Amino acid sequence: MGVALVGLGGLSTHQIAPALQKTRHCRLAGVVSGTPDKIRAWQAKYGLPAGACYSYDQFDTLRDNPDIDIVYVVLPNSMHPEYTIRAAQAGKHVFCEKPMANTAKECEAMIAACAAAKRRLGIGYRCQYTPQHLEMIRLAREEVFGPLQMVEAAFGFRIGDPNQWRLKRSLAGGGAMMDVGIYAVQGMRCLAGREPVEVQAFESKTDPKKFAEVDETMTWEMKFPGGVLAHGATTYAFNGMNYLRGLARDGWFELAPNAYGYSGLEGRTSRGPLALPQVDHFAAELDDFAECILKNRPSRSPGEEGLADLKVIEALYRSAAEGRAVKV
């Protein structure tokens, strides 16, 4: 299936486009960018015809290109709703990077637009397509180590350029929580296999000037039905937090010290290592999305999954702001 990338930043350049050369069911069929020099470079590198390259002003004319089946939205978070909705209205299936949008309300609008156009909507939760994360979910759901009791998850890094879009609330919707904390939230929900009923969060800033508009570091607690508890953390202040851990009655299982990287995921359990093959996360998620379309089966990471994460994240932000536990 032909895939058009909307936004040619670092993720598209270094991860998604190379992954498209490895997929079984997809190929790079078009690009959308506001930078003519980038378009020319991509044309030369991937042999794209001029008719498959679009500026943002030309975006809606994608409807006239039958060679493009899927539009992959790889833009700043605030732009996801607009381009997802316009792509669906142009008759294209949509795969959208996470976080799905800045608000749950926007997520609902995206889901409704794709449903109205009878087009598929998938969200780029790449970890759900790796053998390591799928095994973590299996161990929890099948109670291999007994009933799950607690989940611990964290992801963060020290962010650089203070002028980048990720530090602007209007574009990013939030800071570390929206960018990488969402991986921890997603991991908690996947292992628990249900939605949290109550959360409490705390926020800290060591550099109020740099993080004037967005969160720098947050920790939180989540309570799930059945008594499962979760503890999470995220940051833009330092490196070293990158794990997902399930603690059960009769043992434990974890991905650490690399649970969310693009490659080299590592895992172990209280019985020994998790020796599982490494895959290209982006190739795996795109092939799965194409199969969902071709075989008319549900996606592992549909729009509803992105909406569920945003509902939790909004509750976490509300809890931190109000200094109290919040129902989800």
N, C-alpha and C positions, 0 to 999 in steps of 0.2 A: 504494500500500500504506500502511496506517495505521501510524504510528510513535509510540511512547510514549517520552518522555524521562524517564530516571530520574536525578534530580539537576538542580536548576534554578539552578546557579551561573552564573558569568560566561560560561563557554564555551557553555552551552545558551542563555543569554539573548542574548548578543551575536553569536554565530556560527551555532549549529545551528538554532535556531528561525527566524531570518531566512532561512537557506538552504532550509529546508523550504517556504518560500513560493515558491521558485524552481524546485523540482524538477519533473521530468516524470512521475515514477513514484511519488512519495511525498507524504504530507501529515501534518501534526501531528494525531494522533488521541487523545493522552492524555499526562498528566504524572504523575510520582510525586515527592513531596516531603514532608519532615518539617515544613515551615513553612506553616501555614494561610494566612497573609497572602500568601505567594508564589503559592499555588494560586489564591486569589481574584483576584490580579492577572493571572495567566495566563488564567484563565477569561474575564475581562473583555476582555483584549487579543485573544485568539484565538478567542473564541466557543465555548469547549469546554463540553460538557454536564457537569453535576455527576457523572454516572456514569462519566466518562472521567478523573476526577481522583482520585488515590489517595494515601493516606499510606503510609509504609513498612510499617505493620502490616497494611495491606490488599493488599500487593503481590501475594500469591499468587492473589488473586481476579481478576487479569488474565486468567486462563484462561477466565473466563466472558464476556469481551468479544471477540466475533468481529470487531469493528471494528479491533482492534489486531493487526497482523501481525508487527511488528518492535519489539523493545525495544532502545533505545539507552542503554547504561550510561555515564553521565557523572558518576561518583563518584570520591572519593579512591581511589588505586590499590589499597589493601588490601581495598576493598569490591567490586572487580570480580569475583573468583571467586564469591562468594556470590550476587550478583544475576544473574550470567550463568547459573549453574547453576539457580537458581530460575526464571528466565525460560524456559529451555529445558524444564524440567519442567512449566511452565505451558503448554507447547505453542507458544511464540513463537520466532521467529528472533531472533538476538542480534547486535547490532553494539556493540562495546565499545571505549571509548577506549584509547589507548596510554598508558603501557605496559600490556600485557595483564594483568599481575599483578605481584606482588612477587617471585615465584620461578618457576623453570621447572616445578617440581612442581605448582604451582597451575595453570599454563597447561595442563599435561597433563590435569588433572582437568576443566578447563573444556571442552577439546576432547572428552574422553570423554563428558561429560554431554550435549553437543550432538549427538554422534554417536548416543548411546543414544536420544535423543528424536527423532532424524531431523530435526533443525533445523539451519539454517545458522548459522555463526559467522564474523563478519567483524571485523577490527580496524581502528581508525581511523587508518590510515597515509595521511592526506589527500594527502601529497605525491605518492604513487604515482598519483594521478588528475589531476595537472596536466600540461599539454603540455610545460612546461619540464623536469620531472623525467623524463617519459617519453622526451623527446628525448635527455637525458643518458644514459639507459639504452641507447637505440638506438645512439648514437654509440659506446658502449663495446662492446656486444655484436656490432655489425656491423663493428667495427674500422675505422671510417671514417678514423681517423687512425693506423691501424696497431694492432698489439697493445697493449693496456693495460699500462702498467708500474707506475703508482702512483696511489693515490687520497688526496686530502687533504680533510678535512671537519671543520667545527667549528661549534658553536652554543652561545651563552651569553648571559646578560644579568645585570644587577645586580638581585638580588631585594630586595624591600622588607620588609614586615611580618615581624618576627622570630617572631611567634606563629602564622603561617599553617600549615596542615596539611602543606604541602610540605616543611617543615623538621622534621617529626616522623617518625622512622623507622617507627613502627608503622603509620602511614597511607600514607606515600609509598614506603617500602621502600628509599629512598636519596635523594640530593639532585639536583644538576645532571645527573648521568649518567642517572638514571631519567627525569627530566623533559624535558630538551632534548638531552642527549648521545645519547639513543636515536635522534634524527634523523640524527646523524652516523654512528652504527653502521649504521643502516638504509641510508643512502646508500652507504656503503662496500660493504656486502653486495650491494646492487642493481647497482652498477657492475661489481663483480668477477664477479657472476653465479655465485658459489659461496660456500661457507662457509669462514671462516678456520680454520687448523689450529693457530695459536699466537698468543698475545697477551702484551704486557707493558704495564703501566700504572703511573702515578705520580700521587700525590694531594698537594695542598697546601692548607693552611688559613691564611688571614690573619686570620680572626676565629673562633677556636676556641669562643668562647662561643655565638655565633649559630649556628654550624654544629657544635654539639656532637654531634648525632645523625646528621648526614648529610654527604656530601661537598660541598665548596665548589668546588674546581677540580681537574680531572683531565686528563692527557694520556695518550695511548696509541699503541702500534704494533701492527699486525696483519699477519700473514703468511698469504697465500692459496696454495692449490695452484697450481703453474705459475710461482711466483715473484713474483706481484703483491704489492706492499707497500702499507700504508696508514698514514697518520698522522692522529690525531684529537685534538680537544680540546673541553672543555666547562667552563662556569663559571657560578656564581651571583654572582661578585664584580664583574664589569664588563661593559659593553656593547661591541659592535664585532665579535664573532665570529659570522659568519653566511655560510658558504660551503660549496660542494661542488665539487671540482675533479678532473678526470681527466687524467692525463698519459700520453700514448701515445708510441710510437716516432717518429711523424711529426707530432705536434702536440698541442694541448691543448684542453680544453673545460671551461667552468665556469659555475656559478651564483654570482654575487657582485655587489654586497655584500648581496644579499637572496636567500638560497636557501630559507629556511624560513618566511618570514612568511606571514600569511593572505592577502596580496594583493601586487601589484607585484613579482613575481619577476623578476629580471634575469639575463641570461646572455649569454655570448659564447664564441667559439672562436678559435683561432689564425688562422682564415680570415675572421673577422668576427662581427657580433652574431647572437644567437639571437632573431629577431623572431617571437615566438609569442604567441598570444592569452592573455589572463588569464581565469581561470574562478573561480567560487566553489568552493573546495576541498571544502566540506562538502556542497554540492548534488551535486557530481560523484561523491563517494564513496557517497552514499546512493542516487543513481540507479543506479550500477553495482551496488550490493548488491541493490537491488530487481530489477534485470534478471537477476542471478545466480539469484535465487529463481524468477522468472517463467519464465526460459528454461532452467533447470536446467543452468547452466554454472558452472565453478569461479570463485571470487573471486580477485582479484589480491592481496588481503591477508587470507587466512584465518587461523584460529587458529594454524596451523603456522608462519606468518610471525612472529607474536608470540612463540611459543615459541623460535624460532631466535634472535631478538634477546635474549631473557632468558638463554639459554645463554651467549651471548657476554658479556653484561653481568656475569653471575655470575663468569665467568672473569676479566674485567677487575678486578672488586672483589677477587677472590682474589689476583691478581697484585700489586695495590697493597698489600694487607695483608701478603703474604709476601715482597715485594721480589724477585720473580723472574719469569721468563717462565713462562707456564702454557699447557698444551695445552688446546684446546677440544674 
